[in-house]
Amino acid sequence: MGEDGGAPRDARLLAMLDDDRQGWVLATAVREDGEIVDFEMVYINDAGCRFAGRSREELIGRRYREVWPETVHDGTLPLYREVVETRQPVTRTVYYDRPSVTGHFEMRVSPWGDGLGVRFVDLRQLTVAPQSTGGTRLYDVLDAAFDGFTLLRAVTDGSGAIVDFVCDYVNQLGAKLVGRTAEEVIGHPLSEVSPGSWDDGLFDRCRSVAETGEPWLEQRPYPQVGQVWEVKVARARADAGTPAVAVSFREVTDQVGQQRHLAAVAAEAERAAARATDAAARATALQTATTALVAASTTAEVYAAIGSVLRPSAGGQGLALLLLHEQQLQLRFHDGYEPDVVEKLRELPLDHPYPATAVARTGQPLYLTSLAQFQAAQPDPAVAVPAGERQAWAFLPLAVGGEVLGTLVVGYRRPREFDYDEQATLMALAGLGAQALQRALLFEARTTLASALQRALLPATLPRVPGLRHAARYLPWTHGVDVGGDWYDIIDLGEGAVGVVIGDVAGHSAAAAATMGQVRNALRAYAGERHNPASVVHHVNRLVLDLHPDTIATCCYLEVHLAEGTATAVSAGHPPPMLRTADGVHRLQLRPCPPLGVTPDAVYLDTTLLIPQAATLLLYTDGLVEDRRHPIDQGLRELRAALHSAPTRDPGGTLDHILGSDVGPRPRTDDVAVLCLTSDAVPTAPPTARRRFRGEAISASAARRFAADMLTAWKQAPIIDDALLLLDEVITNAIQHTVGDVTVELSLGEYLRVTVHDTSIRPPERRTAPDGADRDNGRGLHIIEQLAAAWGSELVPTGGKLVWFDLPRV
């Protein structure tokens, strides 16, 4: 039964319900998020309107809560919801005396499609109200008035056996029914009045009642006149105790016809409900399969959904999925099939007689309803695929957009016919499976390409640097197929120095990957030119703004000097690395700087610190420790604990331990790059730190930061101010009056010695500023002579000069 303008489309059923003297209501479920919250009436007959006291126009299309608000909380709605969900009809009796409804009703509630049908009888009218003039009621069992009535007295033979009956009384209608007058019937024997009573068994019934006292009631059809009569025989007593029977009879042709009509209505309603139930079951199966298959991303997930959801939805006891590959059907998934059948199905050429190959070639489904049909399709047993325990099959094309991917085979253990609705359901399920499978195949192809591209953008190998062990891991986001922007690199800078970088370009796309590749290459180029770390990041920021003004990236770059046991680092909006030493694990305290690509006016400040021998340095991207569900503080605590508990100093083993620990969000929602380094170099003695700076104005401030950081790390804070003042004088002079790089070296022996090497051979000169000139010009050597314990200048055989000064150490 469907809907058309809110009413059932089945006109015959509608007409039959209209004829019913009792109330009928049909209503569909109103759902929110899949849950039934109300019911909307789509049909009510005249009797239902009369009992409800409202017109059909007031009720059709209205919801239960609107029509009967007083009964919303009396358990009716939950009962109706249970009938729809369990498909089990119920009967309840209710009495209402409320403004919206009054009456004593017996309600029969049955499921009807995604809704219900309710038949309600007003019990007061059945038990109290006088009978209507319209005729007998549909559900009255007895009628006190008879059409005909007669009293028959038994006639016995010498042995006392009843051999006939004589009519002692008949009413006028009863006589007329046998085609005589009362005078022609009363006093006459039954054998004369109705000789056919012996042939139709009526005489035997009357005799049995007279002898046993057991009454008899029967509806007797008379097809020759198109009538049905209800005949009732009860024992009576005539004079002198002669056995007698009272026979009442009435025509019930209309009543029987109406009963048959109602039975037909009920049967049709049951068939309609069954069809609606089947339709609802098919819709539920399709919805369940759709939900499971839409959620599947990989072929393995699709196969799992097909086995756990689609096979039960199809109703089969065995399922096989075969995909086209190079003019063959190859078995990719099976469930419920025997080993010998599976072995035969593994690879089938397209000219094989097994029906699945024809379906793959033509794209048309094929249904075999018996074992005989299956065997006829494969007449040669030498090449035939065995039937196994199945006796019926549905061979369904896995087709999407006109392209056939393969064949889905559903097997059944019993012969069966496939009606139109079942075929439509099976084809719909196969279509859903094909769509999900195509998405999964495309997903995996894109994932493979994305992974290959991602790894092509990352360094194939990391350089071997004496005294340094390292390992890296890259984990692509497992729920995406786009290329990420995470990267890492190690750059051999020569002279015992190595550049280490990790970064993350925002986004997951080809554009993010392209930006990542350009940023990585640019950073490698600037580092190779021996810019100091702050200058390297500064130039990369300019490049990002010039090439990709809408891109934001973070990175952390370190210039590590292995023999010194030092590193100079810049963090551009990136999580600082972690360092594990014998004293524990801590995050490097780096000067905060903005991410790349935010502003051209960004200032990047580096930080120089000690990297003790045998220490482990860990760099990582934020996907390891945070997402919107996982706070970064929690992730950092977890990472610190995992690094601290790593049982090995081997970088690869350390990374495996961290990634196998409960660190960060699970499942991950971002790419992850991690880089681990361990220095085995023995630091020089006395402690020494040396840095090269470009001949740029900003190098003076960078050199001062370097010196301040190293003296702080060496615990020489009391002499920092004097050292920076003297260094500023020397390096400023070198930058102003020479061309090329400037090298600053700090050595902490008996004294702190600071040495500045530039490319000029011109020695420093003490000068007196002329009157009216800059009084500060030429004061540098005077300051050095006053504050330094010693100082000097000397030429370098390889070129340039050295200017040095000593300060007493703490």
N, C-alpha and C positions, 0 to 999 in steps of 0.2 A: 504494500500500500504506500503510495507516495503522497505528496502534498501539492495542492493547486489552489493558491489563494487562501491558504490556511485550512482547507478541508480535504478529506481523502479523495483521491482521484477515482477509486473503485465505485462506480455509480450503483452497481448491484448491491454491494455491501451497504452503501449509504441508504438505499431504498429499504433494505431489510431492517436496518437499525431504526429508520424512521417509522416503520410499521410496528415496532415493539412498543408494548404498552408501558414498559418500565424505562427508567432513565438510562441513557448512554452518553458517556463523555469520552472523547479521545484527546489526549494532550501530549505534547512533545517536551522533552527535557530542555531546560535552559541551563547552559554550562558557562562557568567562568574558570579559566585555567584548567579545563578538563573536569571540574567538579560540578555536580548538579546542585544548583542553588534555587531553582524554582521550576514550575511547569507552565506552559502556555497552551490554552485550550484551542484546538483546531476544529472540533466538531462537538455538537450537542443536539440530541433529537428533541422533538416537541415535548415528550414526556419529561425529559430532563429539564427543559425550560419551565414547564409547569411546576415541577417539584421545587425548582430553585426560585420560582417567583420572579423570573427575569426573562427578557426577550433574548433571542439568539444574538442580536446585534450588540447587546450589552455584555455578552460573554465571549464570543469568538475573538481570538487575538489577545484576550486579557490573561494576565498571570494570576496564579492561585492566590498569591499574597494580596493582590488588589481586590479580587472578587470576594474572598472569604477571610478577611484579616483577623477575625476573632478565633479562627481555628489554626492559625499558623503555628502556635506553640503547643498544640494538643497531641503531638506525635504523628500527625497525618503526613507532613512533608518527609520526615525520616522514613516512614513506612513506604511511601511512594518511591523514594530514592532507592530503598532496599529492593523493591520489586524490579526496578529497571536494572540494577546492578547484578542481582542474583538470578534474574529471569524466572523467579518462582512466584506464581499467583498467590494471593491471600484473600481471605474473606473476613470482614469485620462488621460489627453492628454498633451503630452510634445513635445517640439521641441529641438533637440540637433544638434549643429554644432560644434563638438569638436573633438579632435584627436582620442578619444577612441570610439566615437559613433556619427553617423550623421543620422538624419531622423526626420520625423514628425509622432509620434506614438500615437496610442490610446492603453492604457494598462488596462487590466482587471486583478485585483489582488484578489486572493481568498485564504482563509486558506487551508492548506494541511498538516495534521498531526501537528507536531511541526515545521512548516515551512509554505511555501506558494507556490502557482502556479501562474505564470504570463503569460497571452496571450497578445501579442502585434501585432498590425496591422500597417503597414507602409501606412499612409493615402495618401502619395504622389502617390503611385502606384495604389491606387484605383481611384484617381480623375484625375491624369494627364497622367500617363504612358500608352502607347498603350497596347492593350490586347495581352497576350502571345499566342504563337501557341500551347501551351499545352492543350487548351480547356477552358471551362468556369471556372471562379474562384469560390472558395467555397462560398464566401459571396457576389457575384454579385447579385443584385436583378432583373435586366432586361438585356436582350440581344437584341440589335437593329435589328439583322438579324433573319428572320423567316425561318423555314423549308418549310412551305406551306402558300399560300395566295390565297384567292378567294373573288370575289365580287358577292353578291347575290342580285337580284332584286325581290321585293315582287310581288306575284300574288294574286289578291284579287277577291272576288266574287261580286255579284250584290250589296251586302250591304256594301262593302268596307272592309270586314274582310279579313285578310291575310290567305290564305289557302295553299300557297306553295311559293317556291322561284325558280327563274331561274338563272343559273350561267352566268354572263356576262363576267367574267374573272377568270382564274386560272393560276398560274405559273406551269412550268413543274414539279417541285418537288411536288407541291400540288396535281396535277392530278395523279402523280405516287403513292402518298400515299394512294389514294383510288383505286388504281389498274387499272387506265385507262390512256388514252392519253388526252392531253389538248383538242384535237378536239372532243373527246368523251364526254367531260364535258361541254365545253362552249356552251351555248344556250340550254342546257337540264335542265329540272326541277330537284329540289333536291329530289323529291319523286322517281325519276328514278335513279339518280346517287347514292344516299345514303338513301334508304328507311328506314334504321334503325334509322335515326335521329328522327323519331316520337317516337320510343320506348325508346331511351336513353335520351329524353328530349331536344335534341339539337334544334329541330325545334321550340319548345316553347320558348327557350332562344332567338333564333334569332328573332322571332316574337315580343317578349317583348321589345328587344332592338330597333327594328324598330319603335315600337309604342311609347315608352317612351323616347327614346334617352339616357337611362342609360346604359353605357357599362357593359359588363360582362366578367369576367376572371375566369377560373377554370382549375385546373389540374384534368384530367379525367383518371383514371386507366383502362387499358384493360387487365384483368388477362389472357384472353385466349391466348394473344400473349406475355404476360410478359412485357408490355410497359406502360409508363405513358406519356400523352400528355397534353401540356398546350394550352388551346383554349381561344382566346380572340375575342369577338364580339363587334364591334362599329358601330354606325349608320352612313350611308352614303346617298348620294342623287344621284339617277339616272336621266335620262332624264325626263322632264315634271314633275319633283318633285315626281316621284314614290319612295316610301320608299325602301331603300336598306340597306344592312349591309355588312361590311367588316369583313371577318373571317380570322384570322391568327392562325396558329397552328404549333406547333413544338414538337418534341419528347424531353422530359426532363427526360427520364428514368434514365440516369446516374446522372443527377443533383439531382433528388429526392432520388436516392439511396445514393448519397453522403450526402445529407441533413440528411437522416435517419441515415447514418453512423455517422455523426457528432453529431446528437442528442443522438445516443447510446453512443458515446464517452463522451459527456457532462453528460449524465445520469450516466454512469459508474464513471466518475470523481466525480460527486456529491456524489454517493454512497461511493466511496473511501474516499472522504473528510469527509463524515458523519462517516464512520468507523474510520477514523483517529481522528476525533473530539471526538468520543466516547472513543477511546483508550486514547487520551490525557486527557479527563475528568477522566477516571478511574485511569490513572497514577497520575493525580493531587490529586484525592481523596486518593489514597494510600499514596502519599507523605505527604499530610496534616495529615492523620491519624498517619502515622509513626512518624512525628515530634512531634505531641501531646502526643502520647503514650510513646515514648522514654523519653520525659521530665518528665513523671509521675514516682514518687518514691513510693508512698503509694497506697493502694487499693482505698482510697477515691479519690486520684488524677486520678487513672485509670478510675474509674467510671465516674468522671466528664468529662474526655476526651472522653469516650465512648458516653456519652450523648450529648456532644456539637459538636463532630467532627465525630465520627464513624457512628452514626445514620444518619446524613445528607448524609454522603458519601455512605452509603448503600441504601439510597433512601426510607427508610421505614418511616411509620407514628407511629410506636410503637416498643419498644425494651425492652427485658427482658434478664437478665443474671442470670443463675442458675448454682450453683457450687455443685459438688459432696461432700457429707459429710455423712459418716456412712450409706451407702446404701440408701441415699436419695438425691434428688435434692432440694437445698434450694435457694430461691430467694434472691439474694444479691443486685440487682440493677434493676430498671425499669423506663421507661420514656414513657409517652403517653398511658399508660394502665389504664383501668377503675378500680375502687375499687373492684368490685366483681371478676374481673379477677385476680387482685393482690392477693386477699385473697385466691383464689384457688391455686395460684402458690407458696405460701410461703413454703410449704413442700410437695414434691411429692415422694412417694416410687418408686423405679426403675421399679416395675412391673405395674405402672400406664399406661393407654393407651395413655396419652398425648404424642405426637410424640417426645418431647424433651427428654424423658427418653430413648427411643430407640436409639436416636443419642448419648446420653451419654454412653450407653452400648456398642454400636458398633463402635463409632468414625466415622460413615458415615453420610454425610449431607442428609437432606430430604427437598424436596420442594413441597409444596401444592399450587396448582394454583387456587383453588376455594373453596368456603364455603362447597360445597358438599363433597369434598375430606376430609376437616377438620372434618366434622360431621361423615363421614364414619370411620375415624380413632378412634373416640370415640363414639361407638354406644349407650352406656348407659348414658343418660342425667343426671342421679343421681350423677355420679362421674366425668362427663366431665368438663374440663376447658372451660368456655364460650369463644366464639369467639370475643365478644365485637363488635367493629365497623370494624373489619378486615375481608378480604375475600381472602387473599393469605398470605402465610408464607414461610419464609426460616429458617429452623432449622439447625444450624451450630455447629459442634463440636469445643470446645475450647481445642485444643490439642497441646502439646509441647513435641517433642522428643518421640512420641508414647504414652505419658500419656495424658489421657482425663481428663481435669479439670472440665468440665461441658458443658453446651449448651448455645449458644447465639441464641435468637429468634428475628427475624425481621419480623414485621407484616405490611401488606399493606391494604389500604382501598378498593382497587379495585382488581378484578381478574387479574392475569397476568401470562405470561409465563416467565420462567427463561432460557434464552439462555446460550450457553456455556460461552461466555465472561462474562455475569453477574454472573454466578455461580462461575467462576474463581475469579472475583473481590470480591464477598462475602466471599469466602473461604480465600482469602488473608487478608481481613479485620479481619475475625475471628482469623486467625493465628497471626496477629499483636496484637490483643486484648489479646489472650492467652499468648503470650510472655511477654507483659507488665504486665499482671496479675500475672504470675508466678514470675517475678522479684519483684513485689510489695509484694507478699506473703513471698518470701524469705527475702526481705529487712525487713519486719516487724518482722519476726521470729528472724532474726539476731539482730534487734534493741532491741527486748524484752530480748534476751539472754545477749546482751551487757549491757543493762541497769541493769539487775539483777546482772551481774558480777561486774559492776562498783560500785553499791551500796553495794555489799558484801565486796568490798575492802575498802569502807569508813566506819567509825565507825557507828555502828547501833544506839547507843545513846551516848551522851556526858555526862561526869560525872557532878553531882550536887556538886557545891562548895559553901560553905557558903559565902555570901557577893558578889557573882558573878552571873549575869544573862547573858545568851548567846543564840544565835540562829545561824544556818548555813543553807545555801542553795547550792544545786548543780544542775547546768543546763547543761545537755549533749548537745553537738552540734547537732542541729536538722536536719542537712543535712548529717550526717554520721552514720555509724552503728558500728564503731570500738570503743573499750574501750579507754577512755582518760587517761591522767596521772595526772590530778588535784586531790589534796587531802587536807584535813584539819584535825586537831585533837586538843583535849584539854586533858592535862595530869595533874592529881592531884598529886602534888609533896609533899604534906604534909607541916606542919609547916606554913600554911597560904600562901603557894606558889603554883602557877599553871603554867604549861607550855602550851603555845599556839603556834600552827604552821600552816602554810599554804604553799603549794608548788605545783610545776608543773613540771612533767617529759615531755621532748619534745617528740612529736609524738602521734599518735592515733593508737594503736595496742595492741595486747595481750602482747607483750614484754614491751611496755611502762607501761601497767598496772601492770605487774609482778615487774618491777623495782620500780614503785610507792609503791607497797605493801611492798617491802623489805626496801626501804628508810624510809617509815613511821614507820615500826616496829623497825628499827635500831635507828631512832631518839628517839622514845619512850623509848627504852632500855637505851640509853646513858643519856637521861634526867632523867630517874628513878634512875640512879646511882649517880645523883646529880653532874654531870659534869657541869661546868659553860657553858653558851650558846656558847661562842667561841669554847670551847673544844668539845661540842656536835657536832657542825657543822663541825669542823675539822675532827673528827672521821667518820662522815657520808660521807664526801668527799672521805676519804680513802676507805671506803666500796664501793662506787659507782665506783671508779677507779679499784678496785680489781675484782668486780663482773661483771660490765658492762662498759668496757673501751670506748665503742662508744656512751655512753649515756651522755646527759647533762640535768641537772635539776636545778631548782631554788627553793629557799625556804626562808621563813622568820620565825625565831623562837624567841619567847619572853618568858622570865621567869618573871611572874608578881607576885609581893608581895602585896597582897590586903591590909593588915593592914598598910603597909608602904606607900601605894600609889605610888609605884615605879615599874619599869620594866627594865630588861636588855634584849636587842634585838640584833640579828645578821641578816642581810639581805644578802643572798648569791645570788646576781644577781636578786633579786626579787623586784617588786615595793613595796616601803615602805608603811606601814599602814597609815591610816588617823585617826586623833584624833579630836573629837568634844568636846569642853569645853564651858564654859560660855563666853569665849572671842572669839569664832569662830571655824573654821575648818582649820587644817593645817596638812601637811604630816610630819611624824616623821623624824627628821634629823639623819639618821643612817650612820655610817661609811661604805663606799662602799666596797663590797667584791665580788670576782668572783663567778660565778655559780659553782655548784657541778659538778665534773667530768671533769674539764678543765685541771688541773695540780695538781700533788701531792705536789708541793711547794707552793700551795695557802696559804695565811695567812688570817685568819678570825678574825676580831676585833669586839668586842661587844660594845654596847652603852647603858649607863644607864640613865634613864630619869624619870620624874615625871608623874604619871597618877592621875590627881586630882579626888576627889570624884565626883561621878555622871557623869564622863566623858564617852563618847562612843568611843570605839576603833573598827575600821573597817579594816579587812584584806581581800584581794581579789587576784585573779589571773589575768594575763594580758588580758585574753579573755574578761573581762568585759569592758576594756577601749581602746583596740586597735586591729587593724589588718592592713593589707597592704593598706586598703582604708581609715583607720581612724587613724590619728596621735595620739600618746599617750598623747601629751600635751593637745590636745582638749578633749580626753577622761577623763583625770584627772580633767580638769576644770569642765566638766559636772558632774563627780562624787562628787567633792567638793560641787558644788551647790546643788546636790540632797541630800547629807548628811546634809548640813546646813538647808535645808528646810524641813527635816523630822519632822512631827508634834508630834512625840512621842519619849520617851526614851526607850520604849520597844524594845529589839533587833529584835524580829521577825517583828514587825510593821515597824521598820526602814528598814530592808532588803526588805520587800514588797514594801515600798515606793521607794527605790532606783531602784529595778528591774522593777518597773512600770513607772519609769521616762525615759526621753530620754537620756540615758547614753550609750556611746560607739557605736560600729558599729551595724547596723541593715540591713539585718538579720545577726545574729552572725555566725562566721565561726570558732569558737573554744569553747571548754568547758569553763565553768565559775564556780568557787567555791568562796563563800563569807562567812565570819565569823564575827559576830558582838558581842561585849562584853560590858557590863556596870557594873562597880563596885559600890556597895552600901556600902562597908566597910568604916568605919570612921578612917582616918589615926591617928596613934599614936601621942601623944604629950609628950615630945618634938619630932620634926621630927627625925626619926631614919631610917637607912638603914643597912641591914645585908646581907652578902653574904658568902657562903661557897666555898672554892677553894680546888682543889685536891693538894696533896703534890707533885707538879710537878714544874719544873723550870719556865714554862710559866705562872704559877699562879701569880708570883710576878708582871709581867707586867699587867696581867688582874686585879689584885687588885688595882694597881695604876690607871688604866683607870676608874675603878669603883669609886674610891675616887674622882678623878678629875671631873668626870661627875656629881657626887652628889654635890660636893661643888660648881660647876658652877650652877647647878640647884637651890641650896640654896642661890645663890648670895654671895658666900664667896671667890671670885676669889683672893683677896689680900693675903690670907693665904694658897693658894693651894701649892705653892712651898715648904713651910716649912712642910706642912702636908705630902706631897708626899715623901719628904726626910726622915722624921722620920718613916713613914709607911714602906718605902723600907727597912730601917735598921731592923725594928722589924720583918716584914714578911719574909725577906730573912733569918734571923737567925732561924725563926720557921721552914721554909721549909728545911734548911740544917741540922738541928739537931734533927728533930722529924720525926716520921712516921705517916701518916694518913692525914686527911683533916685539913685545917686551915680556921677559920672563922674570917672575918673582919666585925666590926660593927662601924658605924658612928652615933653619936648622937649630935644634935645641940641644946644645952640648953644655960645656961649662958656662957659656954665654948663649944668649939668643942672637944668632947671626941672621940678618936680613940682607939678601943680595938681589940686586936688580941688574939684569943683563939686557942691553939694547944694542942696536946695530951701529951706533955712532962711535967713532974713535976719539971724539973730542972730549977731553977730561972736564970735569966740573970746575968752575972758576968762582972764586970769591969776588964779588963785585960790590961797588958802592953806588947807590943810586944817586944821580945828579939832582941838584936842587930843582924842585917843581915836578920831578918825575914820581913814579909810583914808589912809595917808600918801602912797600913790601917786596918789590922786585930785588932779587939778589940776596935775600935774607936766609935762603935755604941752608947754605953751608954753615952760617953762623949758628943756626938752630941745631944742626947735626953736631957741630963741635961742642956745643953746650950740653947736650943731652946724652950723646952716645959715649959709651966707654971707650970705643975706638971706631975709626972709620977709614975707608980708603977707596981708591979707584985704580984699576989696572986694565990693560988691554988684554984681549983674548986672542990666542994664536989663530983660532978659526974665524975671527972677525968680531968687531964690536968691542965693547968694554963692559966691565963690571964695576958697579958702585955698591959698597957694602958698609954696614955699620953693626956694631955689637951693643947689646944692652944686657945688663946683669939680669940673670934669671931668678925666679923666686925659689 
